[in-house]
Amino acid sequence: MDRRERLRRTADALVPWYGEHGRSLPWREEPSPYHVWLSEIMLQQTRIGTVIPYYLRFLEEIPDIPSLAQADPDRLRKLWEGLGYYSRVRNLQKAAVQILEEHGGEFPRTYEEIRKLRGVGDYTAGAIASICFGEPVPAVDGNVLRVLSRITGDGRPVDAEKTKQEVRKELAEVYPEREAGAFTQAIMELGETVCLPNGTPDCGNCPCRAFCAGAEGGWRDLPVKAGKKPRRTEEITVFLLRHEGRTALRRRPEKGLLAGLWELPNCSGHPDADEAVRLLKDWGCAPVRIRDAGRFRHVFTHVEWEMRCFEAECGEEAPGFLWADQTALNEEISRPTAFRKVLDGCRDGKGEEMKEEGIRLELRDEEWPQVPPDHDRVIARAIAVDGDGYYYFVRAERDDEFGRATLIETSGGGVEKGEDPAEGVKRELREELGADAEVVRKIGVVSDYYNLIRRHNINHYYLCRIRSFGEKSLQKDEIEDFHLSTLRLTYEEAEAEYEKRACTPLGRLIANRELPVLREARKLLETP
């Protein structure tokens, strides 16, 4: 069966499947051009479960295109806070002004006209044109490319622009003219609920299984990616400056990373405390007390910030900064996630520690007792790697009122009474991943505490090499309402997944616990 025939059969199969299985989402309930446009822009680089509350809150305050065009840009940024990629909301407003000025306030109705709006690319224009106006124009993004590469057995690199354009042309030839919108949403739905991006796809419930080239295991090698350039790393020092309960902020330049947003004052490099004091005096801050508040890390698409933070009490409010109280920080001023991490991870300005989950890392410490007196249980965990250098994790998902909540962590579980943790970790790998593995060495132990369940754990981490897999599949396991599946990731993909999940308290706890161990494991693997 050639690629075109598989695409044609995909169109025939997906439209009726979507009619029966499509989820009820806010923008599908009222699919006006403004609603679909807003949702598609928010969904770029962001999961549905995250987007829904932002979408509803945004619409409540900005219900239509005229209100978007006239909104205060700072208010728009505050409504967008936490979604990241702030250029999206800037372009939304510019496009709203464009619609008022060039189209009399009416949303353009053809792909070509929609494509001319500020910040609208081929995918978004295709989605709006097909869903809202029935135009048979494909909407092709990474999600669609992954699904179609598996169905057709396509080995072209999906991260190449040439591949995207070729697939778009091929898909256009089979687009159902009377069901264009349904087909567009059906491919999206399949990629989000069945043909998952990482881990095991739910082939048993896929309407394309009978003709899918990847259904019998070929999906493991698809899609093919040419590979990304490594992110560059930048060292910066962030200053959390306080004066009488107010915090210093400054506006970033209007061009470049985080353009036009408020930031905590910072400088490049990692100066020592004496150099930091001199810099604060140059800024006119008159520091009374200063302390090293720790180190933080934030990953953008193309750059990674390694941040050192100094917290200082200032004798006066230096000029050149906006000094904001806590109410303004919470309700009025948008704070990029990189700087929110610093604000959330430091003291609250009154000498009281924030209720942050505790992590104590002791790498390669072989002397810890199995159960320290103040800990509730011992857990054995595996940094599991296969012969091709891929790392294996457990993804836990459950549906909530906003969509699907997702966490990832290493494979592991409680050590049974009298059991050696090294044997426990091999048992857990058999039970969870169906994997036969050898323990290469112990990496270390991590003590953690999670406020919500008030439980101390002692986690023994082992570097494990997977030798083979049996028939066990986490895809069918259900534990505490979580649906579990396996993730097979490169090191860079794993780091990105942990960073993505660190927006919730539990996700942050897991990321803080596991990222240092993952980095240590990588060092061990790279050591001859």
N, C-alpha and C positions, 0 to 999 in steps of 0.2 A: 504494500500500500504506500503510495507516494505522499509527500508532504501535503499537497493541495487537497487530496482526498481526506486525509486525516483532519485538516482544517475544516473542510465542508461538513464532515460528520460531527465535529466539535460544535459547530453552529447549530446543527439539527438537534443535538443531544442537550445542549446547555439551556436553551430557552425554556422548554417545558420543565426541566429540573429546577431552574431558578423560580419559576412560577409557584412551585411547591415548597422549595426549601429556602428561598431568599429571606434574610432576616429583616425584621422591622427596625429601621433606623430613622432618626428624626428627619433627615434630608430626603429620605424616600417617601415619608408620609406626606410631605408637601414639597414636591420636586420642582419648585420654581427656579428659574435661572439663577437668581441671587442665592438661594439656599444651596443649590448644587455647586455653584462657583465657590462659595464660602467653604463648604465642606471639603471640596477637592483641594483647595489651597491649604487648609488646616491639616489634611491627611498626608501631605507631602512630608516624608521622613518621620511620620508620627502615627501611632497605632489608633485604631477606632476607639478602644476603651478609654484612651487618654483624651481623645478629641471630643467625645460627646458632651461632657460637662462644660468644656470651653465653648463649644458651638452653641449650646443652649443659653449660656450666660451672655455670650456676644450678641446673639439675636435679640435677647430681652432688652438690651440697651441700644443696639444698633440694628433696628428691624428692617431697614431697606437701604437702597442705594443712595438716596439723598442724605440720609442721616450718616452714612459712612463717609460721604464726600465732605460733610461739614463738621465731622467729629474733631475734637482736640487730639492731635497726634500723640501726646503723652498719655491721654486716656486710652487710646487704641493700644499703645504699647503695654499699658497695665493690664488690659483685658487679655492680651496675648502672653503675658508673663508666664513662663514655664513651658511654652510650646517651642521656644527657640526659633532660630532662623527668622529674625525680626524683619528682614527685608521683605518677607512675604506680606506682612501687614502694611508696610509702607507702600508696596506696590498695589495692594488692594485699594487703598485710599486713592492713589493716583489713577487707577483704572476707573474708580467710581466717578471721579471728576471728569475723566475722559468720556464716560458714558453720558453724563449730563451735558457736556459741551458739544460732543460730536453726534450723539444719538437722541438728543432731546429727553434723556432720562429713561429711554426704552432700551432694554438689553438687546444687543445685536443678535440676529437669528441665524446667521450662517457661520460655518466653520472659519471661512476666510476673514470675516469681520471680527469674530470672537478672538481669533489668533492675534489680531492687531492690538488687543488690550494690553496694558502694561502688566508684566509679570505672568502672562498667560502663554504657555508653550503648547507644543503639539498635543501632548497628552490631555491637558486640561481643556483645551479647545475641543478636542474630539469627544471628551466625556460630556461636556455641556451640550454640544451640538447634537449628539446622538440621544442623550437621555431626555433633554428638554424639548428638542425640536425634531426628533426622529430622523436626523440626517445620518445616512449609513457611512459614518466616518469612524475608523478605529481609534481607540485610546490605548496607546501602548506604553507601558512603563515596566519597571523591573519585575513587578508582580506578574503581569501578563506574559512577559518574556520567559519567566521561569516556567509558568504553566504550559505555554505552547512549546517550549524546548523539550519538555518531558513528553508531552503528547506526541510530538512529531519526531522525536529522537534527534533534534537539531543540535549539532555540535559547534555551531558558530558562537563566538564569545558574546554573551549578552551585554557586556559592559562596553561594547564597541558601538559607536554611533551608526556605523554602516549597517550593522546587524539590525538595529532598531528600525531604521528606515526600510530595509528590505522586508522585515516581518510586517511592518505597517502596510506596505504595498501588497504583500501576499494575503494578508488578512482582509484587506478591503475588497478583494475579489470574491470573497465568500460571505460578506456581511449581509445579513437578512434585512432587506429594505423596510419591511413592515414591522420588524421587531428589533430595530437597531438599538434602542435604549435598553431593552431587556437583555440583549446579547452583551452589550458593554458591561452592564452590572453583573451579569452571570459569570463572566470571566473573572471579574474582580472577586466575586463571592467564592468561586472555586479556589482561588489562590489564597484567600483569607481563612477559609474554614476546612478545606480538604487537602489541597496540594500545597502543603505548608512549606515555608522558606527554609527552615532548619529542622532536622529531625525526620521522623518517619511520616510520609503522607498517608492519609486515610484512604488508601486505594479501594478498600472494600465498599466504600460508600460513594465512589466517584462515578458519575454518569458516563465518563469517557473510558472506563477501564477496558472495555471490549476491544478498543482500537488504539489504546495508548501504548506508545513504544517503550515507555518507562515503567509500566505497571508491574512487570515481573522482576523488579530490582534495578532496572536500568536508571531509575531516578537518582540513585546514589552518585552517579557521575554527571548529572545534569542539574542546573545549567552549567555550562563551561564559562569560566571568567578568565579574561586575559591577565587580571591581577592589577592591584592598585599600587600606586607609588607610596612608599612609606611616609607616614606623617612626620613632619619636622617637629622637634621639641623646642619649646621656648621656656626659659627660666624667668619668672617674674616674682617680685615681692609686693604683696598687697598690704596696705595699712588700714587697720580698723581704728579710726580716730574718733574719740568720744569727747564730748564736752557737755556737762550738765544734762546727761540723758539724750543728747542728740549725736547723730553720726554724720561724718563728713562724706559727701559724694561729689563727683564731678562728671560733667558731660563728656562722652567720648566724641572723637571727630565724626563729621557727617559722612565720611567715606571710610571704607575698610571694615574689618571685623567688628561686629556689634555696633555698627554705625549709629550715632546719635543717641545711644542709650546711656543711662546713668551707671557709673562704676564706682567702686571703692578706689581711692587714690592708690597708685601703684607705680613701680619703676621696673626697668629691666634688670636682670641679674639677681643675685642673692647677696646683698650687702650684709655685713655683720651688724651687731647691735649699735656699736659706736657710729658706724657709717649711717645707719638708719636714723639715729638721733640728729646727726648733722643735717641730713636731708630734711627732716621735719622742721628743724629750726630755720632752714632756708625757705621753707614754705610758710613760715610765720606761725607755726602751730604751738610753740612753747610747750613741749612735752614735759609733763610732771612725772609720769610713770610710764614705763614701756616694758612689755614682756614678749617673748617669743611665743606666739599662739599656735604654732604647729605648721604642718605642711599639708597641702591639698593638691588635688590633681583634677584637671578637667580636660576632656577630649572633645575637640571640634572635628569637623570632617577632614580637614587637611593639616591641622596643627594641634599639638598637645601642650597644655600649660602645666608646668611644674611650679606650683605656687608656694612660696614661704610667706607666712603672715606674721606681722607685728601688730599687737594691740596696744594703743597708747591713750592715756588720759591727758587731754590738752588743757593748758591754763587759759586759753582763749580760743575763740572761733576765728581761725585764720581766714583772710579774704581769699576769694577765688574758688571757694567750695560752697556747696549747698549743705547746710546743717539741718538734717531731717530728724524729727522725733519718731517714735515707734509707730504712731498712728499713720503718719505719712508713709513710712516704709511699707506698712502692711496694706494700706488702702489706696494710695495715690501714685506712688513711684514704682515703676517697673524695674525689677532687679534681675539681670541675666543670671542664669543658673550657676555660672562659674562663681559669681560673687555671692549668691545666696548660700552656696556651700560654705563659704568663709563665715558669713553672718551666722548661719545655723550652727557652725562647728565651734564658735568661740563663746566666751562668756556674754551674758546679757547686759553688761554694764553696771550691774548692782552687786557684783561679787558672787553671784549664785551660778553654779554650773547649770547649763541647760540640760534637760532630761534627754541626754543622748545615750544611745546604746554603747556599752563598754566593750572594748576589744583589747586583749593583751596577747601579743605575738611573741613566741619564743621559738625561733627556727632552730632546728637540729638540736633541741634540748632533750636528751634521752633520760634525764633524771626525774622528770615529773612523776608523782604518784598517779596511778590510774584515776582515782577519784579524789581530788583535793577536798578538804573538809567543807569548803563553801560552795562546792559545785554539786549539781543534781544528777548529772549523768555523763558518761563517757561515750563519745561518738567517734567512729573510725571513718575517715573520708579518703577518697582516692583522687589524685590528679592522674586520670587515666589517659594514656596516649597509645595510639596504634602505630604500626610499622611505617605508615606514611606521614607521621607527624601530626595527625589530627587529635584534638582533645575531645573527650566525651563528658557531657553534662546531662543533668536531668532538668527538663522543663516542666514546671507545674502550672497548670492553668485552671481557672474556674470562672464561671460566669457570674457577674454581679449586675447591679442595676445600670451600670454604665457600659457594659460589654464584657470583655474577657480580660480578667486580671492575670498577669503572668509573672512568674519568678523563675530564676535559674540558679542552680547550685551544683556542686560536685556530688557524685554518687557517694552514698554513705548511710550509716544508721547506727543505732545504739549497739554497744558492745555487750554481749551477754555475760552473765556472772561467771568469772573464772576464765573468760575467753581472752586470748592474746589479741590486742587490737590489730596486729598485722594479719592474723587469720580472719578476724572480723571483717576487714576491708575486702579481702578476697571473697568472703561469703556474700557481702553486700553487692559486689560487682556481679556475682552469679545471679543473685536474686533480682536485682534491678535492671541490669543491662543484658543478662544472659551471656556474660563474658567470662571466658577463662583467662585469668591474668596472673602475672608474677609480680611480686613486690620488688622493685628495684632498690629502694632505700626509703628510710623515713625522712621526711622533710622537716617536721617539727610539730609543735602543738600550739593551738590557739584557744585561749579562754574567752568566752563571750557571755554577755548578759543581755537579754531582751526584756525591756520594761513591760510590754503588753502581757506576757505570760509569766513574768517574774521568775525566770529560770536561768540558772548558770549552767553552761555546758563546757566541757573540756573536749576539744576536737583534735584527734591525732590524725595528721595528714601524711599520706604515703604516696610516693611516686610509683605508679604501676604501669606495666607494659601489657597491653591486651594482646593475647596470642590468637584467640579465635572467638567466634560467637556461636551460641546455640540458637534455639528457637524462641527463647524468651523475648517478649516485647513489652515495653512499658506502655505502649499505646493502649492497652486494654486494662491497665491497672487503675484503680480508683482508691485514693487514700484521703480521708477527711475532705471530701467533696472536690478534691483537686484531680484533674485529668493529667496524667503523667506521660511524657514521651521523651525520647532520647534526642540530644543535640550532638552533632558532630561538627566541630568548628576548628578553624585555624586559630592560632594564638591571638591574632589581631581581631578576629571576629568575636572571640570570647571576651576580650577586654571591652569591646564596644557593647556587647550584650550586658555585661555587668554595669557599665556606666549608664546604659539606658534604663535599667531597672532600679537605679539608686535614687529615683525620685520619690519613693515611698519609704517609710521607716524600716520595714522589714527588708526591702530591697537594698537599702543603704547598709543595714547591718550585715547582710550577706556579702555585699561587695567589699565592705571594709575588712571582713574576715578572710575572704578568699583571694582577692586580688594580690596581696603581698605573697601568699603562698604560691599562686600561679606564676608570679614573676620569678620566685625562687626556683620553682620547678623548671622553668625555661632555662635559667642559668645552669642548673645541674645537667640538663639535656645537652646544652651547648658545650659543656666542659668535656674534653676528650677523656 
